[in-house]
């Protein structure tokens, strides 16, 4: 079996959507999160659970998302596109 190189998940998370205003801040309910979690939080949580992903890079224009992610030390490292 061929070994894969380093796997980087590139996540473009915009503050605004052209069709659904503030889409990434909408709450998504699930059995694990009955009160809901923001769509961008759900995406990052799911990617963090993927064992094959070595690094997550978030490309965002939202200072709010960036600030919240910088405070999430328990979920593992997240890099930002500079």
N, C-alpha and C positions, 0 to 999 in steps of 0.2 A: 504494500500500500504506500502510495506517495505521501510524504509528510507535507502539510500545508505550511506556508510561511506565516508571518504575523498577520492576524485578522483584526482590522480596524473597522468599527461600525461608525459610519459618517451619518449623523442625524441632522438634517436641516429642519429647525423648528422655528418658524416665523411667528412673530407676535400677532400678526393680522392675516386673515385669509380674504381673498377677493370675493368668495361666495358665502362664507359663514363667518361673521364677525367674531373675533377672539376665540376661534375654534379650539386652539390648543389649551385654553383655560376652561373649557366646558368640563363639567364633572361627568365621569363615566362610572356607573354603578356596576358592581359585580358581587358575587358571594363573599369574596375576601374583603371588599370595601363597600359595605352597604350604604355608606354616606357618600360614596363616590370619590374619585381622585381625578385630578386634571389629566386631560389627554396626554400632555407632554410628560407627566409623571409616570403614567402607565407605560408609555413607549420606553422610557429609560429603564423602568423596573424590569420590563420583559427582556430588553437587550442585556441588562446586567445578569439575568438568569441564564443566558446562553453561555455554556461552558467554552465554546469555541472562539468567543470574542475576547481578544487580548486588550483592546483599548477602545474607548468611546470618545468620539470627537463630536461636539455639538456646535453647529453653525447657527447662531441666533442673532436676531436684531433686537431682542428683548432684554433690556437691563433687568427686568423682573425675573425672567427665567434664569438668567446668568447668576444673579444674586442668590436665588433659591438653591440652585445647583451647587454653588460654592459652599453653601452651608450643609450640604448632604454628605457628610464625611462617612457615614455608615454604609453607604451604598457602593463604595468603591470609587476609584478615580475617574473623573470626567475631564477631558481636555476641551479647550475652546479654540475655534478657528480664530486666528489673529488677523 
